[in-house]
């Protein structure tokens, strides 16, 4: 599995700048009653969630400071590890409020097209991201999975992973609101010969 984690690729000034853009008063956060939608899958857990309109697809507004600075941190991370991508499929800002108990949501893939997942943590929180050993086989949902890695939200940290592997979000239950930026970085084909598993502290 291509997996790279780094909690020391940004300066404190860069972290603070991104934090400012993420919490900009001009952003209108939208509340969604569920984050899962109406999906027929045994592991679906219906929870409250919040998703922000800075949802940038393939043709983002280039004047958006949120998009510009999000792309800046993505490129800084990938340049450090000499990882290339062709285009940005999406950049999405997420907030997830506290739940009565912590639950891991369904394992899924964002898209079946070749891509990397890049996820950046805005703040320290509970609500791990779980990566699984299983890869997509033509379906976007999987019934039986085995856990490979569990990443806890840490302010200023990020990871990159091969998008073929199933992943899931865990809901926070005792810490602050879980705040992340996640993105899909599109590539021409799935990586070959990249079995890197790096952690940088």
N, C-alpha and C positions, 0 to 999 in steps of 0.2 A: 504494500500500500504506500503510495506517495503521500506522506504526511509531514508537514513542517510546522512547528510551533515556535513562536518567538515572543518574548515579553520584554525585549530590549532593542527594538528596531527604531523606535521613535524617541526623540528628545522630550523632556518634560514640557517644553514650550509647544511642540507639535501636538502633544496629547491635550494640552489645555486649549489650543486653537480648535481642534476637532470637537472637544467638549462644548465649546462656545457655539459652534455652528450647529451641533446636534440639538442644543437647547435654545436655538434662536426663537425669539418671541414672535417672529413673523410666520413660523411654521404652525399650521393648523393640524393638530393630531386628530385622527379619526378613530372613533371607538367602534370595534366590531364585536357583536355579541358572542361569536365563537371564532377560534382560530383554525378549527379543523374543517368546517364546512360539513355538508351532508355526504359523508363518505361511508360506504358499506364495508367496514373493516373492523374486525374484533378488537383491535387495539386503539380505536379512536376514542379519545377522551374529550368531551366538550368542556372547554374552559373559556373564560373571558380573556380577551386580548385586545391590544391596541396596535394599530399599524399606521405609520406616518405617510402622508402623501409624497415626501421625497421618495417616490418609487420610480427609479430611472430605468427605462427599458433600453432598447437598441438605439433609439434616437432621442437622447436626453436633451433638455434645455442647457446648452453649453454655458449660459450665463449664470447658472445656479451655483452659488458658492458651496452648497452641500455636495453637489456632484463633483465639482472641481477638487475640493479637498479630500473627498472620499477616494477619488481616483489617484490623488497624490499619495495617500498612504498605501493603497494597493500596489502602485508602481514601485514605491520605495521598498516594500516588503519583497516583491518578486525580483527586483533588480539585485537585492542582496544575495539571493539564492540562484540567480541566473535562470529564472523560470520565465518563459515567454507565453503570451496568449495573443489571440487574434482580435477579439472584441469583447466588450462588456455586454453580457446578456441582460443583467439587471443589477442595480444597487438598491437595497431596501433598508429603511430604518425601522426597527422594531422596538416596542416597549411591551413588556409582559408583567402585569401586576401580580401581587401575591395571591396564592391560592390557599385554601384551608389545609391542604396537604400536598406534598410534592408528588408529582406523577410524571412518568416518562410517556411522551406521546408516541404516535405510531411511527415506525421506521418507514422512511420514504426517500425518494430521489426527487430533486427539483425538476430535472428534465432528462430525457434519454439521449439528448444530443451531447457530443463530447464537450466536457467542461471541467474546470476546477471550481471548487467552492472555497471562497475566502470569507472568513468571519472574524470581525473585530469586536472586542468587548469594550464598551464605553465605561463600565464601572465594575467594581467588585460586587458580587452578588452570589446567591446560590442559584441553582437552575443550570445544571451541567448540560453540555452538548455531548451526546453519546454517538460514537461511530461504531459501525458493525463490520464484521468480517465478510459479510455477503455482498455481492455485487448485483447490479440490475441485470435481469435476463429478458427484458422486453416488457416487464410489468413495472409500474411505478410504486407498487406496494408489496410488502413481503410479510408473510404470516409468522415465520419462524426465523429468528436471528440469534447470533451469538455476539456478545459485546467484545469489541476490540479495544476501544479507548474511551475515556471519559475526561472531558476538558471542563474545568471550573472557570467561570467568568472572573477575569482579573483585569483591572483597568489598564489600558494601554497594550494589551496582548492581542495576538491574532494567530490564526492558523490557516494553512492551505491544505486541501485534501483532494484527491482524485474523486470527481463527482459520481463515479460509478458506484461507490460504496454507499450503502444505506446509512442514514443518520436520523437522529431524533433529538428533540428539545425536551428538557426537564423543567417543570414549572417551579418557580421560587416559592418558598413557603415561610421563610423566617427573615430573609434579608431585604434589601431594598428592591425596588422595581428592577427587573432584568432589562438592560439596554444593550442592544447590539446593532451593528451594521453588517448585513450579509450580502454577498454578491456572487453571481455566477460569471465566470470568466470563460468565454467560449474559445475552443481550439479546433483545429482542422480534424484531428483524430485523437483517439485516446492515447495517452503516453505509453511508450514501449521502453522496457528496460529501466524504468524509473521505480525502483522499489525502496526509495529513500524513506527513512523514518527518523527524522531529526527533531531534537528538542534543544532550544537555545534559551538559556537563562541569563 
